[in-house]
Amino acid sequence: MTKANLGVALVTGASTGIGHATAKALQRAGFRVFGTSRRATAKRSDGITMLTCDVTDDASVAKLIDEVLAEAGRIDLLVNNAGIGLLGGAEESSMAQAQALFDVNVFGVFRVTNAVLPTMRRQGKGRIVNLSSVQGFIPAPYFALYSSTKHAVEGYSESLDHELRPLGIRVALVEPAYTRTLFEETLATPDQLLDIYDSARAGMKIAVRKAMENGDTPEVVAKTVLAAATDPTPKRRYAAGKMARQVSFLRRFVPTSAFDKSLRKQLGLPE
């Protein structure tokens, strides 16, 4: 039995973690996969073509798309996965740091999507899967800026899907909860630390570390991305993993006051 040819997929931030697991899952399913990283990586023997791209740079993104089209001639699936995290009080970050975060997590999605859309429009078909988070639809104390970027991606993705449906292109969101990746280790530190947040910030780091230990594997998220990429009638949102499904259900059906009380209790925040 031969593997199905599902077309050409482009996955940003594919060097490690969710991005790499997603690239591998797509390749096994039958996609020809191109992955990106900010720095040059060694060539792989797993069938994934790695290219260098900085999603905050217009020229770098344009060069990436040109390279993929030169090699493959089309792009059927875009997975916007590249992103960075930031833990701290919202007022502890300068405007420059906040803008840098949005430049990767939000405007990076805009840049790559806009660069891919002309090709998908010419093809008359395409699928875009944007990696969000449960923090894209719930309160996220001490992750306010990161959460804001994910809320922005959610609103953008839902709206864009309505615009692109007549053109044969669909947009879907994948929303993981805690995932066992290097996310915790690579979280940025606020650049304007305030003593008043020291205790809460330290407590949140411990809470995140414990949650990561019991989190889903990147492969769980990758399986969800594959479902979003290949679903004949895609949904707007795909919860990735048991915890994400639970949080999504509770956010929809539990009263706000009860949800907030539970959230604060779980995070060890005072009533």
C-alpha positions as CSV (number, residue, x, y, z in Angstrom):
1,M,0.0,0.0,0.0
2,T,1.4,3.4,-1.0
3,K,1.2,6.4,1.2
4,A,-1.3,9.0,0.1
5,N,0.0,12.2,-1.4
6,L,-1.6,15.0,0.6
7,G,0.3,17.9,-0.9
8,V,2.9,20.3,0.4
9,A,3.0,21.5,4.0
10,L,4.9,24.3,5.5
11,V,5.5,24.3,9.3
12,T,7.1,27.3,11.1
13,G,9.1,26.7,14.2
14,A,9.7,23.1,13.3
15,S,13.2,22.5,14.9
16,T,11.9,21.2,18.2
17,G,8.8,20.5,20.3
18,I,5.3,20.8,18.8
19,G,6.6,22.1,15.5
20,H,9.0,19.2,15.0
21,A,6.4,16.6,16.1
22,T,3.9,18.1,13.8
23,A,6.3,18.1,10.8
24,K,7.0,14.4,11.4
25,A,3.3,13.5,11.8
26,L,2.4,15.3,8.5
27,Q,5.3,13.7,6.7
28,R,4.2,10.2,7.9
29,A,0.6,11.0,6.8
30,G,1.7,11.8,3.2
31,F,2.6,15.5,3.1
32,R,5.8,16.7,1.6
33,V,7.0,18.8,4.5
34,F,9.1,22.0,4.8
35,G,9.9,23.2,8.2
36,T,11.5,26.4,9.4
37,S,13.9,27.5,12.2
38,R,15.5,30.8,12.9
39,R,18.9,29.4,12.6
40,A,20.4,27.0,10.1
41,T,20.0,23.3,11.2
42,A,21.6,20.1,10.1
43,K,19.9,18.3,7.2
44,R,17.6,15.5,8.4
45,S,17.0,12.0,7.2
46,D,13.4,11.9,8.2
47,G,12.0,13.4,5.0
48,I,11.6,17.0,6.3
49,T,13.2,19.8,4.4
50,M,14.4,22.4,6.9
51,L,14.8,26.1,5.8
52,T,15.9,29.2,7.7
53,C,13.3,31.9,8.4
54,D,12.8,34.7,10.8
55,V,9.0,35.3,11.0
56,T,9.6,38.9,12.2
57,D,11.4,39.8,8.9
58,D,9.5,40.5,5.7
59,A,12.4,39.7,3.5
60,S,13.1,36.4,5.3
61,V,9.5,35.3,5.0
62,A,9.4,36.2,1.3
63,K,12.6,34.2,0.7
64,L,11.2,31.2,2.5
65,I,8.1,31.1,0.3
66,D,10.1,31.5,-2.9
67,E,12.3,28.6,-1.8
68,V,9.4,26.3,-1.1
69,L,7.7,27.2,-4.4
70,A,10.9,26.7,-6.3
71,E,11.3,23.2,-4.9
72,A,7.7,22.1,-4.7
73,G,5.6,24.4,-6.9
74,R,2.7,24.8,-4.5
75,I,1.8,25.1,-0.8
76,D,-1.4,23.2,0.4
77,L,-1.0,23.5,4.1
78,L,0.5,26.2,6.4
79,V,1.0,25.5,10.1
80,N,1.8,28.7,12.0
81,N,3.6,27.3,15.0
82,A,6.6,29.6,15.7
83,G,6.2,31.5,18.9
84,I,7.8,32.6,22.2
85,G,6.6,32.8,25.8
86,L,6.8,35.4,28.6
87,L,6.1,35.0,32.3
88,G,5.7,37.9,34.6
89,G,3.4,40.7,35.7
90,A,1.9,42.6,32.8
91,E,3.4,45.9,33.9
92,E,6.9,44.4,34.2
93,S,7.5,44.5,30.5
94,S,8.5,47.5,28.5
95,M,6.6,48.5,25.4
96,A,9.6,47.3,23.4
97,Q,9.4,43.9,25.0
98,A,5.7,43.6,24.5
99,Q,6.0,44.7,20.8
100,A,8.8,42.1,20.3
101,L,6.5,39.4,21.7
102,F,3.6,40.4,19.4
103,D,6.0,40.6,16.5
104,V,6.7,36.9,16.7
105,N,3.4,35.5,18.0
106,V,0.9,37.7,16.1
107,F,2.6,39.6,13.3
108,G,4.7,36.6,12.5
109,V,1.4,34.7,11.8
110,F,0.2,37.6,9.7
111,R,3.4,37.8,7.7
112,V,3.7,34.1,6.8
113,T,-0.1,33.8,6.1
114,N,-0.1,36.9,3.8
115,A,3.0,35.5,1.9
116,V,1.3,32.1,1.4
117,L,-2.2,33.3,0.5
118,P,-1.5,34.4,-3.1
119,T,-0.3,30.8,-3.9
120,M,-3.4,29.3,-2.2
121,R,-5.7,31.6,-4.0
122,R,-4.2,30.7,-7.4
123,Q,-4.6,27.0,-6.5
124,G,-8.2,27.6,-5.4
125,K,-7.6,25.6,-2.2
126,G,-5.5,25.5,0.9
127,R,-5.6,25.0,4.7
128,I,-4.1,27.2,7.4
129,V,-3.7,25.8,10.9
130,N,-2.7,28.3,13.6
131,L,-1.3,27.2,16.9
132,S,-3.1,28.9,19.7
133,S,-3.4,27.8,23.4
134,V,-6.1,27.4,26.1
135,Q,-4.6,30.8,27.1
136,G,-6.2,32.2,24.0
137,F,-9.6,31.9,25.6
138,I,-9.1,31.9,29.4
139,P,-7.6,34.4,31.8
140,A,-3.9,33.9,32.3
141,P,-2.4,35.7,35.3
142,Y,1.3,36.5,34.9
143,F,1.0,35.4,31.3
144,A,-1.1,38.5,30.3
145,L,1.0,39.5,27.4
146,Y,1.5,36.0,26.0
147,S,-2.2,35.3,26.5
148,S,-3.0,38.5,24.7
149,T,-1.1,37.3,21.6
150,K,-3.0,34.1,21.6
151,H,-6.4,35.9,22.0
152,A,-5.3,38.0,19.0
153,V,-4.5,34.9,16.9
154,E,-7.9,33.5,17.8
155,G,-9.8,36.5,16.6
156,Y,-7.7,36.8,13.5
157,S,-8.1,33.2,12.6
158,E,-11.9,33.1,13.0
159,S,-12.4,36.2,11.0
160,L,-9.9,35.1,8.3
161,D,-11.7,31.8,7.9
162,H,-14.9,33.6,6.9
163,E,-13.1,35.7,4.4
164,L,-11.3,32.8,2.7
165,R,-14.0,30.2,2.5
166,P,-15.3,31.5,-0.9
167,L,-11.8,31.0,-2.2
168,G,-11.5,27.4,-1.2
169,I,-9.2,28.1,1.8
170,R,-10.0,27.2,5.4
171,V,-8.5,28.4,8.7
172,A,-8.5,26.4,11.9
173,L,-7.1,26.8,15.4
174,V,-5.4,24.2,17.5
175,E,-5.5,24.9,21.3
176,P,-3.1,22.9,23.5
177,A,-2.9,23.1,27.2
178,Y,0.4,22.3,29.0
179,T,2.8,20.4,26.7
180,R,6.1,18.7,27.6
181,T,8.4,20.9,25.5
182,L,11.2,23.4,26.2
183,F,8.5,26.2,26.6
184,E,9.1,26.6,30.3
185,E,12.9,26.6,29.9
186,T,12.8,29.3,27.2
187,L,10.2,31.6,28.8
188,A,11.4,35.2,28.6
189,T,11.8,37.2,31.8
190,P,10.3,40.7,32.0
191,D,12.8,43.5,31.4
192,Q,11.4,45.8,34.1
193,L,11.2,43.5,37.2
194,L,9.2,44.8,40.2
195,D,9.8,43.5,43.7
196,I,6.1,43.4,44.4
197,Y,5.6,40.5,41.9
198,D,8.6,38.5,43.0
199,S,6.7,36.0,45.1
200,A,3.8,35.5,42.6
201,R,6.2,35.2,39.7
202,A,8.2,32.5,41.5
203,G,5.0,30.7,42.5
204,M,3.8,30.7,38.9
205,K,7.2,29.3,37.7
206,I,6.7,26.4,40.1
207,A,3.1,25.9,39.0
208,V,4.1,25.8,35.4
209,R,6.9,23.4,36.0
210,K,4.6,20.9,37.8
211,A,1.9,21.3,35.1
212,M,4.5,20.6,32.4
213,E,5.5,17.4,34.1
214,N,1.9,16.1,33.7
215,G,1.3,17.7,30.4
216,D,0.7,16.2,27.0
217,T,3.5,15.1,24.7
218,P,4.1,17.1,21.5
219,E,2.9,14.1,19.6
220,V,-0.6,14.6,21.1
221,V,-0.7,18.1,19.7
222,A,0.8,17.0,16.4
223,K,-2.0,14.4,16.0
224,T,-4.6,17.2,16.6
225,V,-2.9,19.4,14.0
226,L,-3.0,16.6,11.5
227,A,-6.8,16.2,12.2
228,A,-7.3,20.0,11.6
229,A,-5.2,19.8,8.4
230,T,-7.1,16.9,6.9
231,D,-10.7,17.2,8.2
232,P,-13.0,17.5,5.2
233,T,-15.2,19.9,7.1
234,P,-12.8,21.7,9.5
235,K,-14.0,23.1,12.8
236,R,-12.9,26.5,14.0
237,R,-11.2,25.1,17.0
238,Y,-9.5,21.8,18.0
239,A,-8.6,21.2,21.6
240,A,-5.4,19.3,21.8
241,G,-5.4,16.8,24.7
242,K,-7.6,15.9,27.6
243,M,-6.8,18.9,29.7
244,A,-7.4,21.3,26.8
245,R,-10.8,19.6,26.2
246,Q,-11.7,19.9,29.8
247,V,-10.7,23.6,30.0
248,S,-12.6,24.4,26.8
249,F,-15.8,22.7,28.2
250,L,-15.6,24.5,31.6
251,R,-15.0,27.9,30.0
252,R,-18.1,27.5,27.9
253,F,-20.5,26.1,30.5
254,V,-19.3,27.1,34.0
255,P,-20.3,30.6,35.3
256,T,-17.5,33.1,35.1
257,S,-17.3,33.6,38.9
258,A,-17.0,29.9,39.5
259,F,-14.4,29.5,36.8
260,D,-12.3,32.4,38.1
261,K,-12.5,31.0,41.7
262,S,-11.3,27.6,40.5
263,L,-8.5,29.2,38.4
264,R,-7.2,31.2,41.3
265,K,-7.2,28.1,43.5
266,Q,-5.3,26.0,41.0
267,L,-2.7,28.7,40.6
268,G,-2.3,29.3,44.3
269,L,-3.5,32.9,44.0
270,P,-5.3,34.5,47.0
271,E,-9.1,34.7,46.9
